Amino acid sequence: MAQERILVVGAGLMGHGIALVCARAGHSVAVYDPFAAALETLRDRIRASLALMGEDNPDAVLERVAVRPELAEAASGATIVFEAAPEKPDLKQALFAEIEPLVGPDCILASNTSVIPITTIMAGLRRKERALGTHWWNPPHQIPLVEVIRTEWTGENAMGRMTGFLAQAGKTPVRVEKDVPGFIGNRLQHALWREAISLVENGICSAEAVDTVVKSSFGRRLAVLGPLENADLVGTDLTLDIHNQVLHDLEQRPGPSPYLEKLVAEGHLGMKSGEGFTKWTPEEADTVRKRVGTHLRRLETILE
Ligand code: NAD
């Protein structure tokens, strides 16, 4: 395995997990953040996440992580850069403009943006063929998928190097061949959420009923049976018959639901405000968070 020198830009939620994955795979990692508080807590946060993952030798992983308050020092000798700074286009563009002259011509430059087009972030670079998107999912050390997004300029060499690196680090890289909003995962996820909100908005069922239906039926299969595998399982002919009956009735509005807009306008922001589609006590919210964490950990061992 080629030893890479990784620069992670941004030591927050995503940056700490990306650094953890790279260091655990044996690479040396420098983490840059302009805020001292983020760097001061980084090692403890990585250690806590490693404990949750059942890592026997956290010190060996942490030995490979260097905390760097200066970008030039952090970038020195980097062969791959993962940017996980705040979701602001101007900030990300400025960061890559600053990083490009600090690294060699073959260093891969990757942004972990959630929704900003990679094309927008990378447009100002001199060598755009080594720039791409890597969309890690939260928590990055527990969710296997990383979407690897190609712009019109990205070279095959960079795509191949990045997917190879991620696979060797134990991740599941998937190539996104065009830079479309939401890449693959969020397009699929929000197509489902749009219909879920519409069902509630139109009085067809409660929010609780929507979630119960998903969790108690096709949600049980989703981790081991993708939608197109499922279509092949039941038959493409049956899939076509169902689409002929149902698709015309699904939610098709191009913008967000007025029901969702009203929730936000009224301050019903979900668990953090105590109410969203449903009401939440802090204990109930905590139970859900713990349930997701436990499920992800157990799923790892089941699927191994
Ligand atoms: P976060 O707020 O937890 O971390 C951002 C970090 O960037 C902070 O430590 C902050 O101090 C640092 N920072 C601020 N200004 C900076 C600068 N100029 N240069 C470098 N670092 C700077 O955010 P996060 O959730 O880790 O998100 C980071 C990126 O990953 C965003 O683009 C976000 O959209 C994306 N993302 C987030 C999730 C998620 O679920 N949180 C999932 C996928 C992608």
Residues whose N, C-alpha, C, O or C-beta is under 5 A from the ligand:
A	BS01	NAD	V9 G10 A11 G12 L13 M14 G15 Y32 D33 P34 F35 A38 A84 A85 P86 E87 N112 T113 S114 W136 W137 N138
